[in-house]
Amino acid sequence: MPAVVSKLPHVGTTIFTVMTERARECGAINLAQGFPDYDAPSRLKELVAQHVAVGHNQYAPMIGVATLRERISAKMSGTHGRVFDPEREITITLGATEAIFSAVLALVHPGEEVILFDPSYDSYAPAVLLAGGRPVRIPLAPPEFSIDWDRVRAALTPRTRLVVLNTPHNPTGTVLPPSELDVLAELLRSTDALVLGDEVYEHIIFDGAQHASVMAHPELASRGISVFSFGKTLHATGWRVGYAVAPEQITRELRRVHQFNTFSITTPVQHAIADFLQEAPEHNAGLGAYYARKRDKFLGALRGSRFTWRPSAGTYFQLLDYSAIADEDDLTFAETVLRDAGVAAIPVSPFYASPPRLRVLRFCFAKNDATLEEAAERLRRL
Ligand SMILES: Cc1ncc(COP(=O)(O)O)c(C=O)c1O
């Protein structure tokens, strides 16, 4: 057999898959991978069934079903105060994952640099490497995990093509203050760098915080692309529908890759989501309160445990600090929690190129109350 030379020799199975598999093997409660243990809204499921029944079963348009793009545009003009052209600026993708991958392949040329903030979502660096680019990884330090803008300034070079920002942030549950987009805009003013906003948790934001969207920023929007996920907002991660919003010139390049990457996305589901956005405009606005209640339920049930925490500011993830329980690294402690408490969580060090000393694990609270209470009761025993 000819030698198969890996293009991603350092990429193994993602930590999400590893921990979910370990949870299954150990019969543990899975608070590791980010998906709900409850279903999508029943009206939405009915709509999918209806669209399958009426025959919306052939290829959708490459850029996405028109009504869905129009509804996204309407939703965004409500939240962003700007009108995005559904024909030229909005593209339906196979989840946010494809939006990120296609955007990076479309925008990053061999030898160009992409600034990533660690802990960074695990799909970013492989996409950059496959594009022939160089990930430039800037660590966020615990416990704040905030961006050190001096380090960003120092990392910018004439080869910087893209800065990837994720807010609300997975895995730390932090939210970027909108004023920091002004800092980024100022830093990039004299460069050719673009900005990719990974905003899949845009509506899952708590305690009155404001979401800082790249596409809502007066200056960054002209050099930006924001990606979103219906999997997150509709409790349907398995349907794999997301979208990207960017100015026409960037969208044109994104679509050149998207066209040959996935071509187009599941037709009946796109129609159903379009109808649902029309029928239930209040759904997104309710997500913050919905998940804040789950966060508070989980943290309330953890009172009396030896974990400590800063309440998550956004996303459906909560970091718990275990320094009072053990002095082992997070990969080892994730195994301890699995074995001794029967709860699966995600260690954060795999999301760093060079991890600092970390004594936190990430727990997903997109779960039924009974699951959260049972998990917290087990965690209190540690
Ligand atoms: C920060 C972040 N970006 C992107 C994604 C991928 O979203 P999707 O499931 O729509 O592909 C996720 C999913 O967990 C995520 O947490």
Ligand as a Chemical Component Dictionary entry (heavy atoms), coordinates in Angstrom:
data_LIG
# 
_chem_comp.id                   LIG 
_chem_comp.type                 NON-POLYMER 
_chem_comp.pdbx_formal_charge   0 
_chem_comp.three_letter_code    LIG 
# 
loop_
_chem_comp_atom.comp_id 
_chem_comp_atom.atom_id 
_chem_comp_atom.alt_atom_id 
_chem_comp_atom.type_symbol 
_chem_comp_atom.charge 
_chem_comp_atom.model_Cartn_x 
_chem_comp_atom.model_Cartn_y 
_chem_comp_atom.model_Cartn_z 
_chem_comp_atom.pdbx_ordinal 
LIG C1 C1 C 0 -18.069 27.598 19.734 1  
LIG C2 C2 C 0 -18.710 26.664 18.774 2  
LIG N1 N1 N 0 -18.591 26.895 17.462 3  
LIG C3 C3 C 0 -19.152 26.090 16.553 4  
LIG C4 C4 C 0 -19.878 24.982 16.934 5  
LIG C5 C5 C 0 -20.457 24.100 15.877 6  
LIG O1 O1 O 0 -21.808 24.338 15.698 7  
LIG P1 P1 P 0 -22.695 23.366 14.796 8  
LIG O2 O2 O 0 -23.139 22.250 15.668 9  
LIG O3 O3 O 0 -23.810 24.217 14.300 10 
LIG O4 O4 O 0 -21.825 22.875 13.666 11 
LIG C6 C6 C 0 -20.027 24.689 18.287 12 
LIG C7 C7 C 0 -20.747 23.482 18.709 13 
LIG O5 O5 O 0 -20.595 23.011 19.809 14 
LIG C8 C8 C 0 -19.432 25.563 19.235 15 
LIG O6 O6 O 0 -19.543 25.330 20.538 16 
# 
loop_
_chem_comp_bond.comp_id 
_chem_comp_bond.atom_id_1 
_chem_comp_bond.atom_id_2 
_chem_comp_bond.value_order 
_chem_comp_bond.pdbx_ordinal 
LIG C1 C2 SING 1  
LIG C2 N1 SING 2  
LIG C2 C8 DOUB 3  
LIG N1 C3 DOUB 4  
LIG C3 C4 SING 5  
LIG C4 C5 SING 6  
LIG C4 C6 DOUB 7  
LIG C5 O1 SING 8  
LIG O1 P1 SING 9  
LIG P1 O2 DOUB 10 
LIG P1 O3 SING 11 
LIG P1 O4 SING 12 
LIG C6 C7 SING 13 
LIG C6 C8 SING 14 
LIG C7 O5 DOUB 15 
LIG C8 O6 SING 16 
# 
